[in-house]
Amino acid sequence: MNSRPDTSNRWASALLALAIYQALAILWFGIPLLNDFSHSCIGIEGSSDPSGYMWFPTWWPYALSHRLNPFITKVVWAP
């Protein structure tokens, strides 16, 4: 008797689910950005979330290159 589940079937179904999810994400989020990729972002209009997500990756290189603590900043206003 084989009591172990077939791991190749589990990997195949997991990869299929990932591929379906990725295709839907590209269709849902990617296609609207194709018109003007450099001036578009995904987010709720009027929300500060998109600008925050654009700022976070640029803060770390700036802070490290200017010998600042990247975990503590005085340049972000938070409500």
Gaussian input, Z-matrix of N, CA and C with variables (Angstrom, degrees):
# hf/3-21g

backbone

0 1
 N
 C     1     B1
 C     2     B2     1     A1
 N     3     B3     2     A2     1     D1
 C     4     B4     3     A3     2     D2
 C     5     B5     4     A4     3     D3
 N     6     B6     5     A5     4     D4
 C     7     B7     6     A6     5     D5
 C     8     B8     7     A7     6     D6
 N     9     B9     8     A8     7     D7
 C    10    B10     9     A9     8     D8
 C    11    B11    10    A10     9     D9
 N    12    B12    11    A11    10    D10
 C    13    B13    12    A12    11    D11
 C    14    B14    13    A13    12    D12
 N    15    B15    14    A14    13    D13
 C    16    B16    15    A15    14    D14
 C    17    B17    16    A16    15    D15
 N    18    B18    17    A17    16    D16
 C    19    B19    18    A18    17    D17
 C    20    B20    19    A19    18    D18
 N    21    B21    20    A20    19    D19
 C    22    B22    21    A21    20    D20
 C    23    B23    22    A22    21    D21
 N    24    B24    23    A23    22    D22
 C    25    B25    24    A24    23    D23
 C    26    B26    25    A25    24    D24
 N    27    B27    26    A26    25    D25
 C    28    B28    27    A27    26    D26
 C    29    B29    28    A28    27    D27
 N    30    B30    29    A29    28    D28
 C    31    B31    30    A30    29    D29
 C    32    B32    31    A31    30    D30
 N    33    B33    32    A32    31    D31
 C    34    B34    33    A33    32    D32
 C    35    B35    34    A34    33    D33
 N    36    B36    35    A35    34    D34
 C    37    B37    36    A36    35    D35
 C    38    B38    37    A37    36    D36
 N    39    B39    38    A38    37    D37
 C    40    B40    39    A39    38    D38
 C    41    B41    40    A40    39    D39
 N    42    B42    41    A41    40    D40
 C    43    B43    42    A42    41    D41
 C    44    B44    43    A43    42    D42
 N    45    B45    44    A44    43    D43
 C    46    B46    45    A45    44    D44
 C    47    B47    46    A46    45    D45
 N    48    B48    47    A47    46    D46
 C    49    B49    48    A48    47    D47
 C    50    B50    49    A49    48    D48
 N    51    B51    50    A50    49    D49
 C    52    B52    51    A51    50    D50
 C    53    B53    52    A52    51    D51
 N    54    B54    53    A53    52    D52
 C    55    B55    54    A54    53    D53
 C    56    B56    55    A55    54    D54
 N    57    B57    56    A56    55    D55
 C    58    B58    57    A57    56    D56
 C    59    B59    58    A58    57    D57
 N    60    B60    59    A59    58    D58
 C    61    B61    60    A60    59    D59
 C    62    B62    61    A61    60    D60
 N    63    B63    62    A62    61    D61
 C    64    B64    63    A63    62    D62
 C    65    B65    64    A64    63    D63
 N    66    B66    65    A65    64    D64
 C    67    B67    66    A66    65    D65
 C    68    B68    67    A67    66    D66
 N    69    B69    68    A68    67    D67
 C    70    B70    69    A69    68    D68
 C    71    B71    70    A70    69    D69
 N    72    B72    71    A71    70    D70
 C    73    B73    72    A72    71    D71
 C    74    B74    73    A73    72    D72
 N    75    B75    74    A74    73    D73
 C    76    B76    75    A75    74    D74
 C    77    B77    76    A76    75    D75
 N    78    B78    77    A77    76    D76
 C    79    B79    78    A78    77    D77
 C    80    B80    79    A79    78    D78
 N    81    B81    80    A80    79    D79
 C    82    B82    81    A81    80    D80
 C    83    B83    82    A82    81    D81
 N    84    B84    83    A83    82    D82
 C    85    B85    84    A84    83    D83
 C    86    B86    85    A85    84    D84
 N    87    B87    86    A86    85    D85
 C    88    B88    87    A87    86    D86
 C    89    B89    88    A88    87    D87
 N    90    B90    89    A89    88    D88
 C    91    B91    90    A90    89    D89
 C    92    B92    91    A91    90    D90
 N    93    B93    92    A92    91    D91
 C    94    B94    93    A93    92    D92
 C    95    B95    94    A94    93    D93
 N    96    B96    95    A95    94    D94
 C    97    B97    96    A96    95    D95
 C    98    B98    97    A97    96    D96
 N    99    B99    98    A98    97    D97
 C   100   B100    99    A99    98    D98
 C   101   B101   100   A100    99    D99
 N   102   B102   101   A101   100   D100
 C   103   B103   102   A102   101   D101
 C   104   B104   103   A103   102   D102
 N   105   B105   104   A104   103   D103
 C   106   B106   105   A105   104   D104
 C   107   B107   106   A106   105   D105
 N   108   B108   107   A107   106   D106
 C   109   B109   108   A108   107   D107
 C   110   B110   109   A109   108   D108
 N   111   B111   110   A110   109   D109
 C   112   B112   111   A111   110   D110
 C   113   B113   112   A112   111   D111
 N   114   B114   113   A113   112   D112
 C   115   B115   114   A114   113   D113
 C   116   B116   115   A115   114   D114
 N   117   B117   116   A116   115   D115
 C   118   B118   117   A117   116   D116
 C   119   B119   118   A118   117   D117
 N   120   B120   119   A119   118   D118
 C   121   B121   120   A120   119   D119
 C   122   B122   121   A121   120   D120
 N   123   B123   122   A122   121   D121
 C   124   B124   123   A123   122   D122
 C   125   B125   124   A124   123   D123
 N   126   B126   125   A125   124   D124
 C   127   B127   126   A126   125   D125
 C   128   B128   127   A127   126   D126
 N   129   B129   128   A128   127   D127
 C   130   B130   129   A129   128   D128
 C   131   B131   130   A130   129   D129
 N   132   B132   131   A131   130   D130
 C   133   B133   132   A132   131   D131
 C   134   B134   133   A133   132   D132
 N   135   B135   134   A134   133   D133
 C   136   B136   135   A135   134   D134
 C   137   B137   136   A136   135   D135
 N   138   B138   137   A137   136   D136
 C   139   B139   138   A138   137   D137
 C   140   B140   139   A139   138   D138
 N   141   B141   140   A140   139   D139
 C   142   B142   141   A141   140   D140
 C   143   B143   142   A142   141   D141
 N   144   B144   143   A143   142   D142
 C   145   B145   144   A144   143   D143
 C   146   B146   145   A145   144   D144
 N   147   B147   146   A146   145   D145
 C   148   B148   147   A147   146   D146
 C   149   B149   148   A148   147   D147
 N   150   B150   149   A149   148   D148
 C   151   B151   150   A150   149   D149
 C   152   B152   151   A151   150   D150
 N   153   B153   152   A152   151   D151
 C   154   B154   153   A153   152   D152
 C   155   B155   154   A154   153   D153
 N   156   B156   155   A155   154   D154
 C   157   B157   156   A156   155   D155
 C   158   B158   157   A157   156   D156
 N   159   B159   158   A158   157   D157
 C   160   B160   159   A159   158   D158
 C   161   B161   160   A160   159   D159
 N   162   B162   161   A161   160   D160
 C   163   B163   162   A162   161   D161
 C   164   B164   163   A163   162   D162
 N   165   B165   164   A164   163   D163
 C   166   B166   165   A165   164   D164
 C   167   B167   166   A166   165   D165
 N   168   B168   167   A167   166   D166
 C   169   B169   168   A168   167   D167
 C   170   B170   169   A169   168   D168
 N   171   B171   170   A170   169   D169
 C   172   B172   171   A171   170   D170
 C   173   B173   172   A172   171   D171
 N   174   B174   173   A173   172   D172
 C   175   B175   174   A174   173   D173
 C   176   B176   175   A175   174   D174
 N   177   B177   176   A176   175   D175
 C   178   B178   177   A177   176   D176
 C   179   B179   178   A178   177   D177
 N   180   B180   179   A179   178   D178
 C   181   B181   180   A180   179   D179
 C   182   B182   181   A181   180   D180
 N   183   B183   182   A182   181   D181
 C   184   B184   183   A183   182   D182
 C   185   B185   184   A184   183   D183
 N   186   B186   185   A185   184   D184
 C   187   B187   186   A186   185   D185
 C   188   B188   187   A187   186   D186
 N   189   B189   188   A188   187   D187
 C   190   B190   189   A189   188   D188
 C   191   B191   190   A190   189   D189
 N   192   B192   191   A191   190   D190
 C   193   B193   192   A192   191   D191
 C   194   B194   193   A193   192   D192
 N   195   B195   194   A194   193   D193
 C   196   B196   195   A195   194   D194
 C   197   B197   196   A196   195   D195
 N   198   B198   197   A197   196   D196
 C   199   B199   198   A198   197   D197
 C   200   B200   199   A199   198   D198
 N   201   B201   200   A200   199   D199
 C   202   B202   201   A201   200   D200
 C   203   B203   202   A202   201   D201
 N   204   B204   203   A203   202   D202
 C   205   B205   204   A204   203   D203
 C   206   B206   205   A205   204   D204
 N   207   B207   206   A206   205   D205
 C   208   B208   207   A207   206   D206
 C   209   B209   208   A208   207   D207
 N   210   B210   209   A209   208   D208
 C   211   B211   210   A210   209   D209
 C   212   B212   211   A211   210   D210
 N   213   B213   212   A212   211   D211
 C   214   B214   213   A213   212   D212
 C   215   B215   214   A214   213   D213
 N   216   B216   215   A215   214   D214
 C   217   B217   216   A216   215   D215
 C   218   B218   217   A217   216   D216
 N   219   B219   218   A218   217   D217
 C   220   B220   219   A219   218   D218
 C   221   B221   220   A220   219   D219
 N   222   B222   221   A221   220   D220
 C   223   B223   222   A222   221   D221
 C   224   B224   223   A223   222   D222
 N   225   B225   224   A224   223   D223
 C   226   B226   225   A225   224   D224
 C   227   B227   226   A226   225   D225
 N   228   B228   227   A227   226   D226
 C   229   B229   228   A228   227   D227
 C   230   B230   229   A229   228   D228
 N   231   B231   230   A230   229   D229
 C   232   B232   231   A231   230   D230
 C   233   B233   232   A232   231   D231
 N   234   B234   233   A233   232   D232
 C   235   B235   234   A234   233   D233
 C   236   B236   235   A235   234   D234

   B1=1.4406
   B2=1.5225
   B3=1.3010
   B4=1.4541
   B5=1.5281
   B6=1.3417
   B7=1.4616
   B8=1.5256
   B9=1.3379
   B10=1.4665
   B11=1.5254
   B12=1.3173
   B13=1.4706
   B14=1.5268
   B15=1.3007
   B16=1.4562
   B17=1.5281
   B18=1.3329
   B19=1.4698
   B20=1.5223
   B21=1.3338
   B22=1.4663
   B23=1.5215
   B24=1.3434
   B25=1.4655
   B26=1.5167
   B27=1.3310
   B28=1.4608
   B29=1.5215
   B30=1.3196
   B31=1.4693
   B32=1.5224
   B33=1.3348
   B34=1.4612
   B35=1.5224
   B36=1.3421
   B37=1.4595
   B38=1.5189
   B39=1.3271
   B40=1.4586
   B41=1.5281
   B42=1.3220
   B43=1.4703
   B44=1.5241
   B45=1.3215
   B46=1.4599
   B47=1.5271
   B48=1.3299
   B49=1.4655
   B50=1.5261
   B51=1.3301
   B52=1.4665
   B53=1.5259
   B54=1.3249
   B55=1.4666
   B56=1.5274
   B57=1.3188
   B58=1.4646
   B59=1.5277
   B60=1.3247
   B61=1.4658
   B62=1.5251
   B63=1.3340
   B64=1.4631
   B65=1.5216
   B66=1.3204
   B67=1.4654
   B68=1.5283
   B69=1.3318
   B70=1.4638
   B71=1.5267
   B72=1.3242
   B73=1.4648
   B74=1.5217
   B75=1.3223
   B76=1.4631
   B77=1.5217
   B78=1.3263
   B79=1.4652
   B80=1.5247
   B81=1.3194
   B82=1.4577
   B83=1.5309
   B84=1.3457
   B85=1.4604
   B86=1.5270
   B87=1.3144
   B88=1.4500
   B89=1.5079
   B90=1.3068
   B91=1.4659
   B92=1.5291
   B93=1.3496
   B94=1.4711
   B95=1.5287
   B96=1.3098
   B97=1.4628
   B98=1.5280
   B99=1.3014
   B100=1.4626
   B101=1.5268
   B102=1.3239
   B103=1.4662
   B104=1.5175
   B105=1.3067
   B106=1.4574
   B107=1.5192
   B108=1.3177
   B109=1.4657
   B110=1.5218
   B111=1.3302
   B112=1.4644
   B113=1.5237
   B114=1.3200
   B115=1.4560
   B116=1.5283
   B117=1.3158
   B118=1.4557
   B119=1.5139
   B120=1.3059
   B121=1.4625
   B122=1.5240
   B123=1.3022
   B124=1.4539
   B125=1.5153
   B126=1.3035
   B127=1.4570
   B128=1.5121
   B129=1.3063
   B130=1.4532
   B131=1.5224
   B132=1.3118
   B133=1.4638
   B134=1.5284
   B135=1.3040
   B136=1.4487
   B137=1.5164
   B138=1.3165
   B139=1.4556
   B140=1.5249
   B141=1.3164
   B142=1.4616
   B143=1.5285
   B144=1.3148
   B145=1.4620
   B146=1.5288
   B147=1.3433
   B148=1.4731
   B149=1.5194
   B150=1.3248
   B151=1.4625
   B152=1.5253
   B153=1.3108
   B154=1.4597
   B155=1.5147
   B156=1.3113
   B157=1.4644
   B158=1.5249
   B159=1.3151
   B160=1.4650
   B161=1.5134
   B162=1.3306
   B163=1.4569
   B164=1.5147
   B165=1.3280
   B166=1.4638
   B167=1.5240
   B168=1.3252
   B169=1.4709
   B170=1.5310
   B171=1.3092
   B172=1.4649
   B173=1.5194
   B174=1.3260
   B175=1.4568
   B176=1.5140
   B177=1.3110
   B178=1.4683
   B179=1.5186
   B180=1.3375
   B181=1.4698
   B182=1.5329
   B183=1.3256
   B184=1.4672
   B185=1.5238
   B186=1.3281
   B187=1.4633
   B188=1.5271
   B189=1.3065
   B190=1.4605
   B191=1.5245
   B192=1.3303
   B193=1.4626
   B194=1.5232
   B195=1.3402
   B196=1.4632
   B197=1.5297
   B198=1.3109
   B199=1.4754
   B200=1.5281
   B201=1.3259
   B202=1.4605
   B203=1.5211
   B204=1.3113
   B205=1.4526
   B206=1.5316
   B207=1.3361
   B208=1.4637
   B209=1.5286
   B210=1.3288
   B211=1.4605
   B212=1.5289
   B213=1.3075
   B214=1.4618
   B215=1.5224
   B216=1.3199
   B217=1.4567
   B218=1.5169
   B219=1.3113
   B220=1.4639
   B221=1.5231
   B222=1.3182
   B223=1.4563
   B224=1.5260
   B225=1.3113
   B226=1.4649
   B227=1.5094
   B228=1.3063
   B229=1.4539
   B230=1.5171
   B231=1.3128
   B232=1.4618
   B233=1.5202
   B234=1.3212
   B235=1.4725
   B236=1.5128
   A1=110.85
   A2=115.13
   A3=120.73
   A4=108.34
   A5=116.71
   A6=120.45
   A7=111.93
   A8=118.25
   A9=121.35
   A10=110.04
   A11=116.82
   A12=118.63
   A13=110.44
   A14=116.22
   A15=121.86
   A16=108.79
   A17=116.62
   A18=120.23
   A19=112.31
   A20=118.06
   A21=118.93
   A22=110.72
   A23=117.53
   A24=120.39
   A25=111.30
   A26=116.50
   A27=120.18
   A28=110.59
   A29=117.90
   A30=121.31
   A31=110.90
   A32=116.51
   A33=119.75
   A34=110.61
   A35=117.74
   A36=118.75
   A37=111.68
   A38=118.03
   A39=120.09
   A40=110.41
   A41=117.79
   A42=121.03
   A43=111.44
   A44=117.10
   A45=120.23
   A46=110.34
   A47=117.01
   A48=120.43
   A49=110.57
   A50=117.16
   A51=120.77
   A52=111.17
   A53=117.43
   A54=121.10
   A55=111.13
   A56=117.16
   A57=120.59
   A58=110.33
   A59=115.98
   A60=120.14
   A61=110.63
   A62=117.01
   A63=120.61
   A64=111.43
   A65=117.02
   A66=120.49
   A67=110.65
   A68=117.08
   A69=119.96
   A70=111.55
   A71=117.52
   A72=120.75
   A73=110.80
   A74=117.27
   A75=119.97
   A76=110.53
   A77=116.78
   A78=119.74
   A79=111.10
   A80=116.99
   A81=121.05
   A82=112.62
   A83=116.66
   A84=120.38
   A85=113.16
   A86=118.35
   A87=121.73
   A88=115.11
   A89=117.45
   A90=120.50
   A91=112.25
   A92=119.93
   A93=117.72
   A94=113.91
   A95=117.87
   A96=120.82
   A97=112.77
   A98=117.99
   A99=120.81
   A100=113.30
   A101=118.58
   A102=120.86
   A103=112.32
   A104=116.80
   A105=121.27
   A106=108.99
   A107=115.82
   A108=121.96
   A109=112.72
   A110=117.96
   A111=119.76
   A112=113.20
   A113=118.37
   A114=120.58
   A115=112.59
   A116=117.64
   A117=121.47
   A118=110.60
   A119=115.27
   A120=120.10
   A121=107.80
   A122=115.31
   A123=121.46
   A124=107.96
   A125=116.58
   A126=120.27
   A127=110.25
   A128=114.91
   A129=121.04
   A130=108.16
   A131=116.36
   A132=120.61
   A133=109.78
   A134=116.28
   A135=121.52
   A136=113.75
   A137=117.23
   A138=121.06
   A139=109.81
   A140=116.50
   A141=119.65
   A142=111.71
   A143=118.93
   A144=121.38
   A145=113.38
   A146=119.92
   A147=118.37
   A148=113.28
   A149=117.44
   A150=118.75
   A151=111.14
   A152=116.84
   A153=120.24
   A154=111.79
   A155=116.44
   A156=120.17
   A157=111.85
   A158=117.77
   A159=119.83
   A160=111.40
   A161=116.94
   A162=120.78
   A163=112.32
   A164=118.25
   A165=121.57
   A166=113.55
   A167=121.09
   A168=119.14
   A169=113.67
   A170=117.52
   A171=118.75
   A172=112.11
   A173=118.15
   A174=120.86
   A175=111.57
   A176=117.94
   A177=120.92
   A178=112.94
   A179=119.99
   A180=118.14
   A181=112.57
   A182=116.87
   A183=119.96
   A184=110.25
   A185=116.61
   A186=120.46
   A187=111.29
   A188=117.50
   A189=119.87
   A190=111.73
   A191=116.96
   A192=118.74
   A193=112.24
   A194=117.82
   A195=121.49
   A196=112.01
   A197=116.04
   A198=123.50
   A199=112.02
   A200=115.40
   A201=121.76
   A202=108.90
   A203=116.35
   A204=120.80
   A205=108.38
   A206=119.28
   A207=120.05
   A208=113.73
   A209=117.51
   A210=120.42
   A211=112.20
   A212=117.08
   A213=121.04
   A214=107.87
   A215=116.04
   A216=120.22
   A217=110.09
   A218=115.04
   A219=120.78
   A220=110.30
   A221=117.73
   A222=120.91
   A223=112.97
   A224=117.74
   A225=120.78
   A226=108.53
   A227=115.13
   A228=119.66
   A229=107.47
   A230=116.42
   A231=121.20
   A232=108.44
   A233=116.09
   A234=118.32
   A235=111.36
   D1=138.70
   D2=178.11
   D3=-106.62
   D4=105.30
   D5=-177.26
   D6=-91.00
   D7=-10.11
   D8=179.95
   D9=-84.02
   D10=135.34
   D11=176.32
   D12=-68.77
   D13=152.31
   D14=-179.22
   D15=-71.75
   D16=109.27
   D17=-175.23
   D18=-70.14
   D19=-28.67
   D20=179.30
   D21=-67.47
   D22=-34.91
   D23=175.88
   D24=-66.85
   D25=-38.43
   D26=179.29
   D27=-66.50
   D28=-41.78
   D29=177.95
   D30=-65.36
   D31=-40.67
   D32=-179.33
   D33=-64.03
   D34=-43.37
   D35=179.68
   D36=-70.28
   D37=-33.15
   D38=176.89
   D39=-67.21
   D40=-42.22
   D41=178.44
   D42=-67.01
   D43=-36.08
   D44=176.92
   D45=-65.03
   D46=-43.81
   D47=177.91
   D48=-62.12
   D49=-41.89
   D50=178.10
   D51=-62.85
   D52=-42.96
   D53=-179.83
   D54=-64.29
   D55=-40.96
   D56=178.40
   D57=-65.19
   D58=-45.29
   D59=178.98
   D60=-61.11
   D61=-44.15
   D62=-178.56
   D63=-64.55
   D64=-41.24
   D65=178.76
   D66=-63.37
   D67=-42.99
   D68=178.83
   D69=-66.60
   D70=-38.20
   D71=178.85
   D72=-65.39
   D73=-41.06
   D74=178.39
   D75=-65.14
   D76=-41.88
   D77=178.80
   D78=-65.39
   D79=-43.79
   D80=-174.97
   D81=-73.67
   D82=-45.41
   D83=-174.49
   D84=-99.99
   D85=-32.60
   D86=-171.98
   D87=-79.22
   D88=-42.35
   D89=-175.57
   D90=-62.60
   D91=-42.51
   D92=177.41
   D93=-63.41
   D94=-21.93
   D95=-179.20
   D96=-84.10
   D97=-14.19
   D98=-174.36
   D99=-66.11
   D100=-30.03
   D101=-178.96
   D102=-60.71
   D103=-47.78
   D104=-175.83
   D105=-144.99
   D106=74.84
   D107=-171.81
   D108=-62.68
   D109=-35.10
   D110=-175.90
   D111=-77.93
   D112=-14.68
   D113=-179.67
   D114=-119.84
   D115=14.61
   D116=-178.37
   D117=-116.66
   D118=149.95
   D119=172.60
   D120=-148.13
   D121=157.55
   D122=-179.79
   D123=-94.60
   D124=128.13
   D125=178.28
   D126=166.34
   D127=175.06
   D128=179.01
   D129=-82.37
   D130=129.93
   D131=-177.97
   D132=-63.03
   D133=132.31
   D134=-178.64
   D135=88.55
   D136=-5.20
   D137=179.49
   D138=-88.18
   D139=152.82
   D140=178.48
   D141=-90.19
   D142=-3.21
   D143=-178.13
   D144=-60.00
   D145=-48.40
   D146=-178.85
   D147=-58.86
   D148=-41.55
   D149=-179.80
   D150=-67.17
   D151=-32.68
   D152=175.78
   D153=-65.06
   D154=-44.95
   D155=179.18
   D156=-66.41
   D157=-26.92
   D158=175.36
   D159=-78.81
   D160=-28.61
   D161=-178.60
   D162=-79.30
   D163=-38.36
   D164=-174.25
   D165=-55.32
   D166=-47.71
   D167=-179.55
   D168=-68.45
   D169=-24.31
   D170=179.68
   D171=-84.86
   D172=-20.64
   D173=-178.75
   D174=-68.32
   D175=-43.91
   D176=-175.80
   D177=-58.94
   D178=-51.82
   D179=177.94
   D180=-61.58
   D181=-38.66
   D182=178.97
   D183=-62.85
   D184=-48.33
   D185=-177.76
   D186=-62.84
   D187=-43.64
   D188=-178.42
   D189=-69.43
   D190=-36.68
   D191=-179.61
   D192=-73.60
   D193=-22.42
   D194=178.51
   D195=-103.83
   D196=13.62
   D197=178.06
   D198=55.74
   D199=45.15
   D200=175.86
   D201=-106.80
   D202=158.69
   D203=176.73
   D204=-75.94
   D205=116.47
   D206=-177.17
   D207=-71.10
   D208=-14.31
   D209=-179.40
   D210=-88.48
   D211=-18.68
   D212=-179.32
   D213=-123.79
   D214=124.34
   D215=-179.70
   D216=-135.29
   D217=150.00
   D218=176.40
   D219=-112.98
   D220=9.73
   D221=-176.66
   D222=-103.04
   D223=4.66
   D224=179.40
   D225=-113.51
   D226=130.96
   D227=174.57
   D228=-97.55
   D229=126.96
   D230=177.51
   D231=-123.57
   D232=138.64
   D233=-179.14
   D234=-68.93

